[in-house]
Amino acid sequence: QVQLVESGGGLVQPGGSLRLSCAASGFPFRNYAMYWYRQAPGKEHELVAFMTSTGDITNYPDSVKGRFTISRDNSKNTVYLQMISLKPEDTAVYFCTVFIRSQRYWGQGTQVTVSS
């Protein structure tokens, strides 16, 4: 079955950096685009990064552009989210997701807290 396991979250001061990882299994990872979403308390899920299966196209919303970078290692079935210059408003649970045959699969998420 499809499994997505995020890691790398934590508490960081404003201006700090974190790198999130998402280990995927149960599907041919190299064939699928991957997404990172986040959900802050009381808010809807927000897409923060997208990468095609080959890694040649990425996309970010303006809120994180220039600060977040998505990457993937198809040999390790892993997608990453490098986050720099973190702000308190980046505080959220971060999820990686994949869309397979009309169904979106989610990991359990990893908490990122940006606070001094």
JOLIN-V855151 format. One record per backbone hydrogen bond with DSSP energy under -1.0 kcal/mol. CO is the residue of the C=O (numbers start at 1). NH is the residue of the N-H. E is the energy in kcal/mol with one decimal. If there is no record, write none. Layout:
co={CO,CO}
nh={NH,NH}
e={E,E}
This chain:
co={3,5,7,10,12,13,16,18,20,21,22,23,25,27,28,29,34,35,36,36,37,38,39,40,46,49,50,51,57,59,61,61,64,64,67,69,71,73,73,77,78,79,80,81,82,83,86,87,88,92,93,94,95,96,97,98,100,103,105,110,112,113}
nh={25,23,21,113,115,16,86,83,81,7,79,5,3,29,31,32,51,97,48,49,95,46,93,43,38,36,59,34,52,50,64,65,67,68,84,82,80,76,78,24,73,22,71,20,69,18,15,90,91,112,39,110,37,107,35,105,103,100,98,94,92,12}
e={-2.0,-2.5,-2.6,-2.8,-2.1,-2.3,-2.3,-3.2,-2.2,-2.2,-2.1,-2.1,-2.7,-1.8,-2.3,-2.0,-2.3,-2.4,-2.9,-1.6,-2.8,-3.1,-2.2,-2.4,-2.0,-2.5,-1.6,-2.4,-2.2,-1.4,-1.6,-1.5,-2.5,-2.1,-2.1,-3.0,-3.1,-1.4,-1.7,-3.1,-2.9,-1.8,-1.6,-2.8,-2.5,-2.2,-3.3,-2.3,-1.8,-2.8,-2.1,-2.0,-3.0,-1.5,-2.1,-3.1,-1.5,-3.1,-1.6,-2.9,-2.0,-2.8}
